Amino acid sequence: IHHVHGEYDQAEETAQQALALAEKSGAKAQQAFAYRRLSEVERAYSQYEQAAQTLKRSIALYEAIDDSSGLADSLVNLAVVTDFLDESEQAEAYLKQALAVYRETGNRRGVAMVLVNLGIVLLHRGNPDEAEARYEESLAIYRTIGSQVAIAACLGNLGVIAMRAGRLEDAEARFTESRAIFESVEQPWGVMTVDLNLGHVYRQRGERARAKRAYHTALAQSLDLGVEGPTLNALIGTAGLLTTVGKTERAASMLGMVMDHPAYDMDHRELAAPLVEQLKTLMGESFAKTFAAGKARELEAVAGEALAYLKG
């Protein structure tokens, strides 16, 4: 529950306590479950290597007690973490293994969950059409089941594909519906994620004021939750806004810090890459020096600067 509501410190403490109790009692199923929950907190903090090791412990325990359902759940989580580690081929293999279990056991919710994550992996591997098909298939299952958070997540994923394809009106509609659901079920992480993507849509459409509001809301929320990945996402968007108004040195410095940060991953890279090329063209030789200087800056200072700009 704490994890769902973004209270990550409490979620980690709860998972650690549950793990300690399970180890004391020798209950392998409870240990395996606690490891999986702990990995979710580690993933939220962008601790992907650590999360992968935690999940492998969970999987070993589920295999030891022949719990195929628990095994499949942990395989899905491991696939997500593996994809963040740029090992998309292995991630796809984990997902297909989990999908076979869910289909064999008639677990429709599990099937839908795997389809979502297959869509994410396919998108990272450059297959947006296949990814969109998997998302639509998953969304149809979730609408039948009635899982509101999952529906919102699927809509958000479909919005991302539409945004990347330049279908900005479609993207905005998907994100808006997703945000309304996340807000209705009090899911701050989801609302924050959607606000980031709405900011990207508004920025691409040249609606600077709306983009600033969306990024400000998302950045403030990410700092409140203490999650660095979304903070970096918001800062990349902010750098984009700074670039459009000619504040290229500030944008380049901001990107230097972002791209040197340990939580910087493939999703950030896809967002930042075109902006870096644009700044190189605009700034010429001065880009490299400004970008390098930005690497020495601290996340908190850069985020504070961004908040002040976005609020103005």
Secondary structure as the mmCIF struct_conf table of DSSP 4:
data_model
#
loop_
_struct_conf.conf_type_id
_struct_conf.id
_struct_conf.beg_label_comp_id
_struct_conf.beg_label_asym_id
_struct_conf.beg_label_seq_id
_struct_conf.end_label_comp_id
_struct_conf.end_label_asym_id
_struct_conf.end_label_seq_id
TURN_TY1_P TURN_TY1_P1 HIS A 2 GLY A 6
HELX_RH_AL_P HELX_RH_AL_P1 TYR A 8 SER A 25
TURN_TY1_P TURN_TY1_P2 GLY A 26 GLY A 26
HELX_RH_AL_P HELX_RH_AL_P2 LYS A 28 ALA A 44
TURN_TY1_P TURN_TY1_P3 TYR A 45 SER A 46
HELX_RH_AL_P HELX_RH_AL_P3 TYR A 48 ALA A 64
TURN_TY1_P TURN_TY1_P4 ILE A 65 ASP A 66
HELX_RH_AL_P HELX_RH_AL_P4 SER A 68 PHE A 84
TURN_TY1_P TURN_TY1_P5 LEU A 85 ASP A 86
HELX_RH_AL_P HELX_RH_AL_P5 SER A 88 THR A 105
TURN_TY1_P TURN_TY1_P6 GLY A 106 GLY A 106
HELX_RH_AL_P HELX_RH_AL_P6 ARG A 108 HIS A 124
TURN_TY1_P TURN_TY1_P7 ARG A 125 GLY A 126
HELX_RH_AL_P HELX_RH_AL_P7 PRO A 128 ILE A 145
TURN_TY1_P TURN_TY1_P8 GLY A 146 GLY A 146
HELX_RH_AL_P HELX_RH_AL_P8 GLN A 148 ARG A 164
TURN_TY1_P TURN_TY1_P9 ALA A 165 GLY A 166
HELX_RH_AL_P HELX_RH_AL_P9 LEU A 168 SER A 184
TURN_TY1_P TURN_TY1_P10 VAL A 185 GLU A 186
HELX_RH_AL_P HELX_RH_AL_P10 PRO A 188 GLN A 204
TURN_TY1_P TURN_TY1_P11 ARG A 205 GLY A 206
HELX_RH_AL_P HELX_RH_AL_P11 ARG A 208 LEU A 225
TURN_TY1_P TURN_TY1_P12 GLY A 226 GLY A 226
HELX_RH_AL_P HELX_RH_AL_P12 GLU A 228 THR A 244
TURN_TY1_P TURN_TY1_P13 VAL A 245 GLY A 246
HELX_RH_AL_P HELX_RH_AL_P13 THR A 248 MET A 259
TURN_TY1_P TURN_TY1_P14 ASP A 260 ASP A 260
BEND BEND1 HIS A 261 HIS A 261
TURN_TY1_P TURN_TY1_P15 PRO A 262 ALA A 263
HELX_RH_AL_P HELX_RH_AL_P14 MET A 266 MET A 283
TURN_TY1_P TURN_TY1_P16 GLY A 284 GLU A 285
HELX_RH_AL_P HELX_RH_AL_P15 SER A 286 GLY A 294
TURN_TY1_P TURN_TY1_P17 LYS A 295 ALA A 296
BEND BEND2 ARG A 297 ARG A 297
HELX_RH_AL_P HELX_RH_AL_P16 LEU A 299 LYS A 311
#
